[in-house]
């Protein structure tokens, strides 16, 4: 890959990677950091990356960086950041977008990632497998389970009202 091809990758894929990461971790600053780390890693190895496969490399690197950040975050929690008001639930609204976000947030990380890659970013099962390191049948199973959970969760009247 040449420097100009690297610049094209930044122009073409940075927004998509940012949206994908943001949907998964819901923190704008962390999402920006992960995107920055991803393109830094690409820059460090741009000579060894084929331009035609750069998109897959970028999303795979971003996904793995996100997983590392999530794992590090689970190990440490600050008591100041804990919001004790979230323990009570008094919702009286019907915003389906908010309900869908809430439902997706309840999915396990791997199901959340594959459903985002498939339904939000439009990747094929094969591409998702390449990004996540899963085989195609595993990707289909995770997507199936995630969609069933979302259908069941959103289908409950108490979650919509």
Buried (B, 14 or more C-beta within 10 A) or exposed (E): BEEEBBEBBBEEBBEBBBBBBBBBBEBEEBBEBBBEBBBEBBBEEBEEBEBEEBBBBBBBBBBBBBBEBEEEEEEEEEEEEEEEEEEEEEEEEEEEEEBEEBBBEEBEEBBBBBBBBBBBBEBEBEBBBBBBEBEBEBBBBBBEBBBEBBEEBBEEEEEEE
